[in-house]
Amino acid sequence: MKVNLSNLINGNDYQINLDDTFEIDEIKTEGNDIKFNKPVEIHGGVYNTDDDIFLQAKVSFEYITNCDRCLKSTIKEEVAMLDYKIKTEADDEELSEDELILEKGKVLDLKEPIISSIILSLPMKAICTDNCKGICPNCGADLNKGNCDCKDNNIDPRLAKLKKLME
């Protein structure tokens, strides 16, 4: 997704609204591949103040992932924020993580910032429901469908004496 900021930089406009969709099929991450159900939605704008140019937008997306407890496929919705200061040209200083540089021709490419914000907004663990019980570590049965017949004989050796007292 590219946005032409020439009118904003020249002073003809003070704001460019961003109400658009961005098509992403899949993002491959180290732990999980994220497949998107529908296009990513961007709502916000690029603003020219007296001092600088700023990008502020909300990125809404719906994705398919596997539950980390029961391994079932689940659909999740998330919202990420884009909040950047736009620099019109590169200088000798290094960019901070909240700054973007315009491409030649006063064009702002939002693909990488959108993907980065999506990855950063993903939860550490994706869980299908708050009360998901997961799977049995011994037999692999889905505990959401019912209990299994496995007995947990793995006892912490530090607590083994307490078990004898309970018998």
Buried (B, 14 or more C-beta within 10 A) or exposed (E): BEBEBEEBBEEEBBEBEBEBEBEBEEBEEEEBEBBBEEEBBBEBBBBBEEEEBBBEBBBBBBBBBBBBBBEEEBEBEBEBEBEBBBBEEEEEEEEEEEEBEBEEEBEBBBEEBBBEBBEEEBEEEBBBEEEBBBBBEEEEBBBBEEEBEEEEEEEEEEEEEEEEEEE
